Amino acid sequence: MERRRILFVSHSGAVSGAEAVLLDLVRPMNGASAFIFEDGPLAERMKAAGIPVILSRFAGGISVVKRDAAIWKAIPLLGRLLRICGELTGAARRHRLVYANSQKAFALSAPAAMIARRPLIWHLHDIPDPKHFGRAQLALQIFLANRFASRVIVPSEAVRQAFVAAGGDAGRVRVVPNGVTWGRAEARSKQDLRQSLGLPEGPLVGVFSRLAAWKGQHVVIEALSRLPDVRCAIVGSALFGEYAYADELQALTEKLGLQGRIVFLGQRSDVPDVMRAVDIVIHPSVLPEPFGLTVVEGMLAERPVIGSAAGAFRKSSKAAGPAGWFRRAIRRRLPPQSPRSSPIRLPRRRKPPMPASGPNASTPPSRWWRGSAM
């Protein structure tokens, strides 16, 4: 029997940023298969794209081990993890290449690919540092990468630098920025979009990411408490078990009396339409971002984008405090509401710094910051 070409491996059955990137990658592939630890929307969309899906029979319950948890918490699941590794080894032998799309997928694909004698690619979607990973988990991932990965693909220079700083082999890593599949926009006005989506009129900002403390939705809620005329649409849900944080966001909204001005829309399949319906797209991560698909999507939606100065985003020294900085940035970027509205006074633009000279010089992505509409 002829071997299929690539085995794509994902631990998650949900579709968040890393899984969206994977879906864009596999669609044009012929002879590919997907090994997914758990059933869910990702498996359904893989099948719809014509990709054969192999579901693990033993992965139930391993999601309780988070990437920032102590590694000893995985000990009670050792038998289950070994069975998954055995499944992966059998699947790898039927393919020519193994492509791991997450940390858990990579940790189990590494021994499987070694036993099956297949080359292994790790697509690292996160910044490998102690802010995102438990120290023992981080050390294990770096060891496995240096020992078993033929290549480590990362979406930004920030991730590459963090990987090398953590002890990763610089010769194995390649920077491949994420792409975005964006449908052609209908010629619809913002007002029509808001009416069809049930969104309020007036100044409206949007936050688009899964609900997780490091994604910083609470920072925007705190900022809106000082912007009485601004409303906010929060798109996303607690995909990976961050239900306590989702409850905290609801409680914070009630505590600040913002129930009528903040709309929680949950997970959506029509994100492009929602982005085009808001005035500003906000990406308020409080930890370094490895890439930030939301920023690129906001630019494609032709909306101003306000983002945190961390990780793959350009460094900034102007943020005095998270909520206060976002509040000022939102106020500056909101469009006038009527001819009688008093104009918003913008600070004088400073001359941008000259780019460094030499072959490695690059121009900072300033269009990603404070009004990056295309």
C-alpha positions in Angstrom: 0.0 0.0 0.0 1.3 3.4 -0.9 2.2 5.6 2.0 0.3 8.9 2.4 2.6 11.9 2.5 2.0 13.9 5.6 0.4 13.1 9.0 -0.8 16.3 10.7 -1.1 15.9 14.4 -3.2 18.2 16.8 -4.1 17.6 20.4 -7.1 19.9 20.3 -10.5 19.3 18.7 -11.4 22.9 19.0 -10.5 25.6 16.5 -8.5 28.5 17.8 -5.6 30.4 16.2 -3.2 27.4 15.8 -5.9 25.2 14.4 -7.1 27.9 12.0 -3.5 28.1 10.7 -3.4 24.3 10.3 -6.7 24.3 8.4 -5.3 26.8 5.9 -2.2 24.7 5.5 -3.9 21.3 4.9 -6.6 22.4 2.4 -4.3 22.3 -0.7 -2.5 19.1 0.4 -2.9 15.9 -1.5 -2.3 12.6 0.3 -2.4 14.1 3.8 -4.1 12.8 6.9 -4.9 14.3 10.3 -4.4 12.6 13.7 -6.5 14.4 16.3 -6.6 13.6 19.9 -10.2 14.5 20.5 -13.3 14.9 18.3 -14.8 18.3 17.7 -15.0 21.2 15.2 -11.5 20.7 13.9 -12.2 17.1 12.9 -15.4 18.1 11.2 -13.7 20.9 9.2 -10.8 18.5 8.3 -13.3 16.0 6.9 -15.2 18.8 5.0 -11.9 19.7 3.4 -11.4 16.1 2.2 -8.7 15.2 4.8 -9.0 11.7 6.3 -9.1 12.0 10.1 -7.8 9.5 12.7 -9.2 10.0 16.1 -7.4 8.7 19.2 -9.2 6.2 21.3 -7.3 7.0 24.5 -7.0 10.9 24.6 -9.9 11.5 26.9 -8.9 13.4 30.0 -5.4 14.6 29.0 -6.6 18.1 28.5 -6.4 18.6 32.3 -2.6 18.9 32.0 -2.1 22.5 31.0 1.1 23.8 29.4 1.9 25.9 32.4 1.3 23.1 34.9 3.9 21.0 36.7 4.9 18.0 34.7 4.3 15.6 37.5 0.5 16.1 37.0 0.9 14.0 33.8 2.1 10.9 35.8 -1.5 9.5 36.5 -2.1 9.7 32.7 1.2 7.9 31.8 -0.6 4.7 30.6 -3.0 6.7 28.4 -0.2 8.8 27.0 1.8 5.7 26.0 -1.3 4.3 24.3 -1.6 7.5 22.3 2.0 7.3 21.4 1.5 3.8 20.1 -1.4 4.9 18.0 0.7 7.7 16.6 3.6 5.3 15.8 1.3 3.1 13.7 -0.1 6.1 11.9 3.4 7.6 11.3 4.5 4.3 9.6 1.7 4.8 7.0 3.0 8.3 6.2 6.3 9.9 5.0 6.4 12.9 7.3 4.9 13.8 10.7 3.9 17.4 11.3 3.0 18.3 15.0 0.9 21.4 15.4 0.9 21.9 19.2 3.1 21.2 22.2 1.2 18.1 23.4 1.1 16.8 19.8 4.8 17.3 19.5 5.6 15.7 22.9 3.9 12.5 21.8 4.9 12.7 18.1 8.6 12.9 18.9 9.0 9.3 20.2 6.4 8.0 17.7 8.4 9.5 14.7 11.6 8.2 16.1 10.3 4.6 16.4 8.6 4.8 13.0 11.8 6.4 11.6 10.0 9.3 10.0 11.1 13.0 9.8 9.3 15.3 12.3 8.3 19.0 11.9 7.1 20.9 14.9 5.0 24.0 14.3 5.6 26.0 17.4 2.8 28.6 17.8 3.7 29.9 21.2 6.5 31.8 22.8 8.6 29.2 24.7 9.3 30.9 28.0 8.3 30.4 31.6 5.4 32.9 31.2 3.7 30.5 28.9 5.1 27.1 30.0 5.9 25.3 33.2 9.7 25.1 33.6 9.9 21.3 33.4 7.6 21.2 30.4 9.6 23.9 28.6 12.9 21.9 29.3 11.3 18.7 27.9 10.0 20.5 24.8 13.4 22.0 24.0 15.2 18.6 24.6 12.7 16.9 22.3 13.1 19.6 19.6 16.9 19.4 19.7 16.9 15.6 19.6 14.1 14.7 17.3 12.8 17.6 15.2 14.1 18.0 11.6 12.7 21.5 11.6 10.9 23.8 14.0 8.6 26.3 12.3 7.7 29.5 14.1 5.5 32.4 13.1 7.7 35.3 14.1 11.2 36.5 15.0 10.0 36.9 18.6 9.3 33.2 18.8 12.6 32.3 17.2 14.5 34.4 19.6 12.7 32.9 22.6 13.2 29.3 21.3 17.0 29.9 21.0 17.2 31.7 24.3 15.5 28.7 26.0 18.2 26.4 24.6 16.8 25.5 21.2 19.0 24.7 18.3 19.0 27.8 16.1 19.9 25.7 13.0 16.6 23.8 13.2 14.2 26.8 13.4 12.7 28.6 10.5 10.4 31.7 10.6 7.3 31.3 8.5 4.7 34.1 9.2 1.1 32.9 9.4 -1.2 33.4 6.5 -4.9 34.4 6.7 -7.7 33.2 4.5 -10.1 36.1 4.1 -13.2 35.9 2.0 -14.2 38.7 -0.4 -16.2 41.3 1.5 -19.8 42.2 0.4 -20.5 45.9 -0.4 -22.4 46.4 2.9 -22.3 49.5 5.1 -21.3 49.3 8.7 -24.9 50.2 9.7 -26.3 47.2 7.7 -23.8 44.9 9.2 -24.6 46.0 12.8 -28.3 45.6 12.1 -27.9 42.1 10.7 -25.6 41.0 13.6 -27.7 42.7 16.3 -24.9 45.0 17.4 -25.6 48.4 19.0 -25.2 51.8 17.3 -22.6 54.4 18.4 -18.9 54.0 19.1 -18.1 50.2 19.1 -14.8 48.4 19.7 -14.3 44.7 19.3 -12.0 42.1 20.9 -11.5 38.9 19.0 -9.8 35.9 20.7 -10.5 33.0 22.9 -11.3 33.8 26.5 -8.0 33.4 28.5 -6.5 35.6 31.2 -3.3 36.3 29.2 -5.4 37.5 26.2 -6.4 40.5 28.4 -10.1 40.9 27.8 -10.4 42.2 31.4 -8.0 45.1 30.5 -10.5 46.4 27.8 -13.5 46.1 30.2 -11.6 48.2 32.8 -10.8 50.7 30.1 -14.4 51.0 29.1 -15.4 51.9 32.6 -13.9 55.4 31.9 -15.4 55.7 28.4 -19.1 56.1 29.0 -20.1 56.5 25.4 -18.2 53.4 24.0 -19.6 49.9 23.7 -17.6 46.7 23.2 -18.3 43.3 21.4 -16.2 40.5 22.8 -15.9 37.6 20.4 -14.6 34.2 21.6 -15.2 31.5 24.2 -13.2 29.5 26.8 -12.0 26.9 24.3 -9.4 25.3 26.6 -11.1 25.2 29.9 -10.7 28.8 31.1 -14.3 28.8 32.4 -13.3 30.5 35.7 -11.9 33.4 33.7 -15.0 33.7 31.6 -17.1 33.9 34.8 -14.7 36.6 36.1 -15.2 38.7 33.0 -19.0 38.5 33.5 -18.6 39.4 37.2 -16.3 42.3 36.3 -18.8 43.6 33.8 -21.5 43.6 36.4 -19.3 45.1 39.1 -18.5 48.1 36.8 -22.1 48.5 35.7 -21.3 47.8 32.0 -23.9 45.1 31.3 -25.6 47.4 28.7 -22.4 48.3 26.9 -20.5 45.0 26.7 -21.8 42.2 24.5 -20.4 38.7 24.8 -20.9 37.1 21.4 -19.2 33.7 22.0 -17.4 31.7 19.3 -18.3 32.9 15.8 -17.8 31.7 12.3 -18.6 35.2 10.8 -15.6 37.1 12.4 -14.9 39.1 9.2 -18.4 40.6 9.2 -18.2 41.4 13.0 -14.8 43.0 12.5 -16.2 45.2 9.7 -19.1 46.2 11.9 -16.9 47.7 14.7 -15.0 51.0 14.7 -11.8 49.6 16.2 -10.2 46.1 16.7 -8.4 45.7 20.0 -5.9 42.9 20.8 -5.0 43.5 24.5 -2.7 40.5 25.4 -0.9 40.9 28.7 1.8 38.4 27.8 4.0 38.4 24.7 2.1 37.3 21.6 3.8 34.9 19.2 2.1 36.4 16.1 -1.5 37.7 16.6 -3.8 36.6 13.8 -6.4 39.1 15.0 -4.0 42.0 14.1 -3.7 40.9 10.5 -7.4 40.1 10.3 -8.2 43.6 11.6 -6.0 45.1 8.9 -7.7 43.1 6.3 -11.1 44.3 7.6 -9.7 47.8 7.1 -10.2 48.8 10.7 -7.8 50.6 13.1 -6.0 48.1 15.3 -4.8 48.8 18.9 -2.5 46.1 20.3 -0.3 45.4 23.3 3.4 46.1 23.0 4.7 42.6 23.6 6.1 39.7 21.7 5.7 39.8 18.0 4.3 43.3 18.2 6.6 46.4 18.0 8.0 47.5 21.4 6.6 50.7 22.9 7.6 52.7 25.9 4.5 54.9 25.9 2.1 52.6 28.0 1.9 54.0 31.5 -0.7 51.5 32.6 -2.6 48.8 30.6 -6.2 50.0 31.0 -5.3 53.7 30.9 -3.2 53.3 27.8 -6.0 51.4 26.0 -8.5 54.0 27.1 -6.5 56.8 25.6 -5.8 54.9 22.4 -9.5 54.1 21.9 -10.5 57.7 22.5 -8.0 58.9 19.9 -9.1 56.4 17.2 -12.9 56.7 17.5 -14.5 58.5 14.5 -16.5 61.7 15.2 -20.2 60.8 15.9 -21.7 64.0 14.3 -20.6 67.3 12.8 -21.2 68.9 16.2 -18.9 66.5 18.0 -15.9 68.2 19.4 -12.8 67.0 17.6 -10.4 64.7 19.5 -7.0 66.3 19.8 -4.2 64.0 18.8 -0.7 64.3 20.1 1.9 65.6 17.7 3.4 62.8 15.7 7.0 62.2 16.6 9.4 61.6 13.8 9.9 57.8 13.6 13.4 56.5 14.4 15.6 55.8 11.4 15.8 52.1 10.6 19.1 50.4 11.4 21.6 50.0 8.6 23.0 46.7 7.3 21.7 43.5 5.8 19.6 42.6 8.7 17.8 45.9 9.0 14.1 46.0 9.0 11.4 48.6 9.2 9.2 48.3 12.4 5.7 47.3 11.5 4.3 50.6 12.6 1.1 50.1 10.6 0.1 47.5 13.1 -0.2 50.1 15.8 -2.7 52.8 16.7 -4.7 53.0 13.6 -3.4 50.4 11.2 -6.3 50.4 8.8 -5.2 49.5 5.3 
